Amino acid sequence: DKSIVLKSKGNLDDITSPRSAFIFGKIQELNASSEGLQSIINDFSPTRKGINPALAKLGTVNFHGEISGFVTQLVTYGDFQSNLGNIRADMMIKNENEALAYKGSVETSGLRLGLLLPEGNPLGDIRFRFDLDSRHPHNGISRGKLSGEIGHIDFKGYTYENISLNGNYNGSKYDGTLNIDDPNGSLQMNGIIDLLNKRPIFQLIARGENIRLHELKLAPQYKNSSLGFILSANFEGNNLDNAEGILSIDTLSFNNNGKLFTTQNFQIEAHNEQSPQSVTIESELINGKISGQYSFNTLKDSFIRMLASVLPSLVSPPESKQKTENNFTFNFNIQDTRRLSDVFSLPFILKNPAKAYGYFSDKNHNFKMEGSLPEFQ
C-alpha cells in the first residue's frame, strides 16, 4: 500500500510584506509507509527503484508537529515515530546573513540504532537528549555547541549508561568532553575526535577507572578483573599503515583475580607520510622499531608468497594477486614477561630478556631474522 496520509492546517498573515509575514502551520497527522516514501523519491529521480532497505526498516513513519513565527525567525517542534523508535525535536530557526542558525533540543526515549546499520554491527538501542546551538552557512558545514546525555546505548551486547557530552563541533569534528559513569567502569575524555575524516583524528587525553572487561563483554575470559589507565593521543589514522603521530599510555594497571600488573610510559610513534616509514615502540616491556616500506595489511601475503617460491611443494601462493612492496628492517628487545604472563594468563613466559632483528624484502625475495631467546616456557 503506497499510502501517504496528511492532515494539516495553517495560515499566513501579512503576505504583502515577506519579512514581517507571520506563519503558522500544524501537522495534525502525517503517515507515510516505506512504499509511499520511496514513491516520492522516485518522482524526483530519473530512474525508478525498489524500496531502499533503510526505508523498509523504518516501516510506517508518523509525524505531528507545529511551526510558527516570522520568516526570519521560526519556532518548530515535532514528533517522529517509526519501527526504529521515536525522535522529538524542538527548535528555533533564524535566517541570518547567508546562514541558518538553529537552537533547541533533540531527544529520543528509545531508538533501535543498530537496525539502521549493516548486519553484524556492534550497536543496539540508544536513548539520548542533546541541546544544540548551531549555525549552518548556505555553502558550508554546520558548526556550533553540543551538550547532552546518552541515557543508555547498547554496544556488543552490553548497555552502557550515564554518558555525557559537552563541547563544540565543526562538521564531523568534535572538540570537548565525553564522560561515562557506568556501573562497570568510568571514562573521562577531553580533546578532539573526528571519526568521519578520511583519516580519523585523535587529539585527546583519557582516563579510565575500574573498567570491568568481563561484565562489559569486551574480554569475557577475565572474570573478577578491572582495568585502569591514563593515555594521551595525538595522531591521525585508523591502522598502522596510515597512522601518523603518537599514542602514549602514561599509566596502566590491570587486576585479575587479585593479581596486579602495572606499567608506565608505553608509547607508540608512527610516521607513514614520509619515506622511509617507521613505527617505534618504547616501554618497560618492549622496545623496538620497524623502518622502511611496509603495509601490515599485505605482510601476510608477502610472507606466504615468499615461502611458496622456496617451498612450492609445501606452500601454496596466496589467492590475492595484489602487488606487495614490503621492504623493511626491524629490531626489538623484549624484557622478562613472567609478571605479564601470570596476570593475563598468557600461554608463554619469557624469563630473560630476548632480542629479534633482521629484514624483510619483497624486492630481493628474501627474509632474515636473528636474535637470542635465553629462556622461554
Buried (B, 14 or more C-beta within 10 A) or exposed (E): EEEBEEEEEEEEEEEEEEEEBEBEBBBEEBBBBBBBBBBEBBEEEEEEEEBEEEBBBBEBBBBBBBBBBBBEEBBBBBEBBBEBBBBBBBBBBBBEEEBBBBBBBBBBEBBBBBBBEEEEEEBBBBBBBBBBBBBBEEEEEBBBBBBBBBBBBBBEEBBBBBBEBBBBBBEBBBBBBBBBEBEBBBBBBBBBBBEEBEBBBBBBBBBBBEBBBBBBEBBEEBEEBBBBBBBBBBBBBEEBBBBBBBBBBBBBBBBBEEEEBEBEEBBBBBBBEEEBBBBBBBBEBBBBBBBBBBBEEBBEBBBBBBBBEEEEEEBEBBEEEEEBEBBBBBBBBBBBBEBBBEBBEEEEBBEBBBBBBBBBBBEEEEBEEEEEEEEEE
